[in-house]
Amino acid sequence: MLRQEVEALGFLASRHPLSLYEPLLKPRSWVAAQDFEKWVGRRVTTLGWYVTGKIVRTRGGDPMEFLSFEDTTGIYE
């Protein structure tokens, strides 16, 4: 069924793509997007599905890229 969704729509509609990897990810320690506010100022490991990226120029003219990721609880940059 999931394969047919991807073939017809180009993406999964019935579940988040990361849910397919749940058995592999469960034993690992990572912070969900919904819990980021509890970890401000600390180094954490995140897990996310790439959503989009945008390259901008700094005032000095250097390129800088913003990336957006999504886990099963939210979207973050």
NULOMAR-757380 format. One record per residue: residue in one letter; x, y, z of N, C-alpha, C in turn. Coordinates in Angstrom, 1 decimal. Atoms other than C-alpha are relative to their C-alpha. Layout:
N
+-----+--------+--------+--------+--------+--------+--------+--------+--------+--------+
| res |    nc1 |    nc2 |    nc3 |   cac1 |   cac2 |   cac3 |    cc1 |    cc2 |    cc3 |
+-----+--------+--------+--------+--------+--------+--------+--------+--------+--------+
|   A |      X |      Y |      Z |      X |      Y |      Z |      X |      Y |      Z |
...
+-----+--------+--------+--------+--------+--------+--------+--------+--------+--------+
***
This chain:
77
+-----+--------+--------+--------+--------+--------+--------+--------+--------+--------+
| res |    nc1 |    nc2 |    nc3 |   cac1 |   cac2 |   cac3 |    cc1 |    cc2 |    cc3 |
+-----+--------+--------+--------+--------+--------+--------+--------+--------+--------+
|   M |    0.8 |   -1.2 |    0.0 |    0.0 |    0.0 |    0.0 |    0.9 |    1.3 |    0.0 |
|   L |   -0.9 |   -1.1 |   -0.1 |    2.8 |    2.4 |    0.9 |    0.7 |    0.3 |   -1.3 |
|   R |   -0.7 |   -0.2 |    1.3 |    4.6 |    1.8 |   -2.4 |   -1.0 |    0.6 |   -1.0 |
|   Q |    1.0 |   -0.5 |    1.0 |    1.4 |    2.5 |   -4.3 |   -0.3 |    1.5 |    0.3 |
|   E |    0.1 |   -1.4 |   -0.3 |    1.0 |    5.8 |   -2.4 |    1.1 |    0.8 |   -0.6 |
|   V |   -1.2 |   -0.7 |    0.5 |    4.5 |    6.9 |   -3.4 |   -0.1 |    0.0 |   -1.6 |
|   E |    0.1 |    0.0 |    1.4 |    3.9 |    5.8 |   -7.0 |   -1.0 |    0.9 |   -0.5 |
|   A |    1.1 |   -0.8 |    0.4 |    0.6 |    7.6 |   -7.3 |    0.2 |    1.5 |    0.3 |
|   L |   -0.1 |   -1.3 |   -0.5 |    1.3 |   10.7 |   -5.2 |    1.4 |    0.7 |   -0.1 |
|   G |   -1.4 |   -0.5 |   -0.1 |    5.1 |   11.0 |   -5.1 |    0.4 |    0.2 |    1.4 |
|   F |   -0.3 |    0.0 |   -1.4 |    5.0 |   10.9 |   -1.3 |   -1.0 |   -0.9 |    0.8 |
|   L |    0.9 |    0.8 |   -0.9 |    3.5 |    9.0 |    1.7 |   -1.1 |    1.0 |    0.5 |
|   A |    1.1 |   -0.8 |   -0.5 |    0.1 |   10.3 |    2.7 |   -0.5 |   -0.5 |    1.3 |
|   S |    0.6 |    0.7 |   -1.1 |   -0.9 |    7.8 |    5.3 |    0.8 |    0.0 |    1.3 |
|   R |   -0.9 |    0.0 |   -1.2 |    2.1 |    8.1 |    7.6 |    1.3 |    0.8 |   -0.3 |
|   H |   -1.2 |   -0.8 |    0.1 |    5.3 |   10.1 |    8.2 |    1.1 |   -1.0 |   -0.5 |
|   P |   -1.0 |    0.9 |    0.5 |    8.3 |    8.7 |    6.3 |    1.0 |   -0.5 |    1.1 |
|   L |   -0.9 |    0.5 |   -1.0 |   10.4 |    8.5 |    9.5 |   -0.7 |   -1.1 |    0.8 |
|   S |    0.6 |    1.1 |   -0.7 |    7.8 |    6.1 |   11.0 |    0.4 |   -1.3 |   -0.5 |
|   L |   -0.4 |    1.2 |    0.6 |    9.1 |    3.5 |    8.6 |    1.3 |   -0.5 |    0.7 |
|   Y |   -1.3 |    0.3 |   -0.6 |   12.5 |    3.6 |   10.4 |   -0.1 |   -0.1 |    1.6 |
|   E |    0.2 |    0.0 |   -1.5 |   11.0 |    3.5 |   14.0 |    0.8 |   -1.1 |    0.7 |
|   P |   -0.7 |    1.1 |   -0.7 |   12.5 |    0.1 |   14.9 |    1.5 |    0.3 |    0.1 |
|   L |   -1.4 |   -0.4 |    0.0 |   16.0 |    1.4 |   14.0 |    0.3 |    1.2 |    0.9 |
|   L |   -0.2 |   -1.2 |   -0.7 |   15.6 |    4.7 |   15.7 |   -0.3 |    0.0 |    1.5 |
|   K |    0.4 |    0.1 |   -1.4 |   14.0 |    3.6 |   19.0 |    1.1 |   -0.1 |    1.0 |
|   P |   -1.1 |    0.1 |   -1.0 |   17.2 |    2.6 |   20.8 |    0.9 |    1.2 |    0.0 |
|   R |   -0.9 |   -1.1 |    0.1 |   18.9 |    5.8 |   19.8 |   -0.5 |    1.2 |    0.8 |
|   S |    0.4 |   -1.2 |   -0.8 |   18.9 |    9.0 |   21.9 |    0.0 |    1.2 |   -0.8 |
|   W |    0.1 |   -1.3 |    0.8 |   17.6 |   12.1 |   20.1 |   -1.2 |    0.8 |    0.6 |
|   V |    1.0 |   -0.9 |   -0.5 |   15.5 |   15.1 |   20.9 |   -1.0 |    0.3 |   -1.1 |
|   A |    1.1 |   -0.3 |    1.0 |   12.1 |   15.6 |   19.1 |   -0.2 |    1.5 |   -0.1 |
|   A |    0.2 |   -1.5 |    0.3 |   11.2 |   19.0 |   17.6 |   -0.9 |    0.6 |    1.1 |
|   Q |    0.9 |   -0.5 |   -1.0 |    8.4 |   19.4 |   20.2 |    0.7 |    0.3 |    1.3 |
|   D |   -0.7 |   -0.1 |   -1.3 |   10.9 |   19.2 |   23.0 |    1.2 |    1.0 |    0.0 |
|   F |   -1.1 |   -0.9 |    0.1 |   13.5 |   21.7 |   21.7 |    0.1 |    1.1 |    1.1 |
|   E |    0.0 |   -1.1 |   -1.0 |   12.5 |   24.4 |   24.1 |    0.6 |   -0.4 |    1.4 |
|   K |   -0.5 |    0.5 |   -1.2 |   13.6 |   22.2 |   27.0 |    1.5 |   -0.1 |    0.0 |
|   W |   -1.4 |    0.2 |    0.2 |   17.1 |   22.0 |   25.6 |    0.8 |    1.2 |   -0.5 |
|   V |   -0.6 |   -1.2 |    0.5 |   17.9 |   25.6 |   24.7 |    1.4 |    0.2 |    0.6 |
|   G |   -1.4 |   -0.2 |   -0.5 |   21.7 |   26.3 |   25.0 |    0.8 |   -1.2 |    0.2 |
|   R |   -0.8 |    1.2 |   -0.2 |   22.7 |   22.7 |   25.1 |    0.1 |   -0.7 |   -1.4 |
|   R |   -0.3 |    0.8 |    1.2 |   24.1 |   20.4 |   22.4 |   -0.9 |   -1.2 |    0.0 |
|   V |    0.9 |    1.1 |    0.0 |   21.6 |   17.8 |   21.3 |    0.1 |   -0.7 |   -1.4 |
|   T |    0.0 |    0.8 |    1.2 |   21.2 |   15.1 |   18.6 |   -1.5 |    0.1 |   -0.5 |
|   T |    1.3 |   -0.1 |    0.6 |   18.2 |   15.6 |   16.3 |   -0.2 |   -1.0 |   -1.1 |
|   L |    0.3 |    0.9 |    1.1 |   16.5 |   13.4 |   13.7 |   -1.0 |    0.6 |   -0.8 |
|   G |    1.0 |   -0.7 |    0.8 |   14.7 |   14.8 |   10.8 |    0.0 |   -0.4 |   -1.5 |
|   W |    0.1 |    0.2 |    1.5 |   13.5 |   14.4 |    7.2 |    0.2 |    1.3 |   -0.6 |
|   Y |   -0.3 |   -1.3 |    0.7 |   14.9 |   17.1 |    4.9 |   -1.3 |    0.5 |   -0.7 |
|   V |    1.2 |   -0.6 |    0.6 |   12.1 |   19.4 |    3.8 |    0.4 |    1.0 |   -1.1 |
|   T |   -0.5 |   -1.0 |    1.0 |   13.8 |   22.4 |    2.0 |    1.2 |    0.7 |    0.5 |
|   G |   -1.2 |   -0.7 |   -0.3 |   16.8 |   24.5 |    1.9 |    0.0 |    1.3 |   -0.8 |
|   K |    0.0 |   -1.3 |    0.7 |   17.5 |   28.2 |    1.0 |    1.3 |    0.6 |    0.2 |
|   I |   -1.3 |   -0.7 |   -0.1 |   20.8 |   29.9 |    0.3 |   -0.2 |    1.5 |   -0.1 |
|   V |    0.1 |   -1.4 |   -0.1 |   21.1 |   33.5 |    1.3 |    1.4 |    0.6 |    0.1 |
|   R |   -1.3 |   -0.7 |   -0.2 |   24.0 |   36.0 |    1.4 |    0.0 |    0.8 |    1.3 |
|   T |   -0.2 |   -0.8 |   -1.2 |   25.3 |   37.5 |    4.6 |    0.3 |    1.4 |   -0.4 |
|   R |   -0.3 |   -1.4 |    0.4 |   26.0 |   41.2 |    4.8 |    1.4 |    0.1 |   -0.6 |
|   G |   -1.3 |    0.1 |    0.6 |   29.6 |   40.3 |    4.0 |    0.1 |   -0.6 |   -1.4 |
|   G |    0.0 |    0.6 |    1.3 |   28.5 |   38.6 |    0.8 |    0.3 |   -1.5 |    0.0 |
|   D |   -0.2 |    1.5 |   -0.1 |   29.2 |   35.0 |    2.1 |   -1.3 |   -0.7 |   -0.1 |
|   P |    1.3 |    0.8 |    0.1 |   26.7 |   32.3 |    1.2 |   -0.2 |   -0.7 |    1.4 |
|   M |    0.4 |    0.6 |   -1.2 |   24.8 |   30.9 |    4.1 |   -1.3 |   -0.8 |   -0.3 |
|   E |    1.2 |    0.8 |    0.3 |   22.2 |   28.1 |    3.9 |   -0.9 |   -0.3 |    1.2 |
|   F |    1.0 |    0.4 |   -1.0 |   19.1 |   27.6 |    5.9 |   -0.7 |   -1.3 |   -0.4 |
|   L |    0.6 |    1.3 |    0.3 |   17.8 |   24.0 |    6.1 |   -1.2 |   -0.2 |    0.9 |
|   S |    1.2 |    0.3 |   -0.9 |   14.4 |   22.9 |    7.3 |   -0.1 |   -1.6 |    0.0 |
|   F |    0.2 |    1.4 |   -0.2 |   13.8 |   19.4 |    8.7 |   -1.3 |   -0.2 |    0.7 |
|   E |    1.3 |    0.4 |   -0.6 |   10.7 |   17.6 |    9.9 |    0.2 |   -1.3 |    0.7 |
|   D |    0.1 |    1.3 |   -0.6 |   10.3 |   14.9 |   12.5 |   -1.5 |   -0.3 |    0.2 |
|   T |    1.4 |    0.3 |   -0.1 |    7.1 |   13.3 |   13.5 |   -0.8 |    0.9 |    1.0 |
|   T |    0.7 |   -0.9 |   -0.9 |    6.4 |   16.1 |   16.0 |    0.0 |    1.5 |   -0.5 |
|   G |    0.0 |   -1.4 |    0.5 |    7.2 |   19.3 |   14.0 |    1.1 |    0.3 |   -1.0 |
|   I |   -1.0 |   -0.5 |    0.9 |    9.3 |   21.3 |   11.6 |    1.0 |    0.9 |    0.7 |
|   Y |   -1.0 |   -0.9 |   -0.6 |   12.6 |   23.0 |   12.5 |    1.1 |    0.3 |   -1.0 |
|   E |   -1.2 |   -0.4 |    0.9 |   15.6 |   24.8 |   10.9 |    1.3 |   -0.3 |    0.7 |
+-----+--------+--------+--------+--------+--------+--------+--------+--------+--------+
***
